[in-house]
């Protein structure tokens, strides 16, 4: 009997305590006394399945995104921030290639795509198997509009499975105008604003802390094939980048870091043109000089070209005349102008950038640890 009285008292205390606790209200359909169904107001504390479905409908498909300028720009920016934009750049290059009308343009465009994305140790080598690479290499003798289709489909599936889901959870996606407003409104119903800011600040701090280390690992992987003694990125080499732009471009790690910095600012046309000119001067056959000169003109010099560089009208017209009978030095004047622009503008900003500062800090910390 005393045991029963004690249990009853404890039960009343617990019941009174539970009345003061606000319980999350469910969205389930419950039966009222008359047997009819009624829905209760959604006042959830945590995200429900219905809210996830609503939020999921707001997310565009990858196919839709690739044909929307706003989403495409954000997706490219996100991949550039992760230093993994070779897949989207290859996909876009293939789309441009398939719109080529001239057979002559088809040949040099196919060769350019192969050299930039397909061949082993290319500057933006994509992850496709050896069979596909060899098949594309053979098709370059007589390229067709569909010679890159198999590789393009492979790259599309890679992005859809890996990059796209991560992009949907990134700040780049959340910063989009009309989609982000709806998304944040739904999200803030569940999470208090202060919690959101705390989570975002914590993620930003973690991202900045790991930026240098992640980029160092990527640089090491890019040049892991090298067997020379200076194949590893060192603090001494990195400190010499600040001496001059020439010293920066002489370092393979410095060049790779500088290119990624310019890509993140959407201003990589100057360094790409400069490197293309350096590669152009190494060509020996007259046929390749002619085809490559036309490609450089179409890509960098021509008005409203995809990567038009900032040069004066006189130099542009002079190159236009020289391309008809190209020589090894027909782009020299433009290359000097572009080098001067980088030296005065891009290079000082790079030395003040977070990526350069964080890289130095991480290398200095590693050197201290020994």
Secondary structure, DSSP 8 states (H G I E B T S, - for coil): -HHHHHHHHHHHHHHHHHHTS-------EEE-TTS-EEE-----SS--HHHHHHHHHHS--HHHHTT-HHHHHHHHHHHHHTT--HHHHHHHHHHHHHT---HHHHHHHHHHHIIIIISTT-TT-----HHHHHHHHHHGGG--TTTTHHHHHHHHHHIIIIIHHHHHTSHHHHTSHHHHHHHHHHHHHHS-HHHHHHHHHHHHHHHHHHHHHHHHHHHHHHTTT--STT-S--HHHHHGGGT-HHHHHHSHHHHHHHHHHHHHTT--HHHHHHHHHHHHTT--SHHHHHHHHHHHIIIIISTT-TT-----HHHHHHHHHHGGG--TTTTHHHHHHHHHHIIIIIHHHHHTSHHHHHHHHHHHHHHHH-
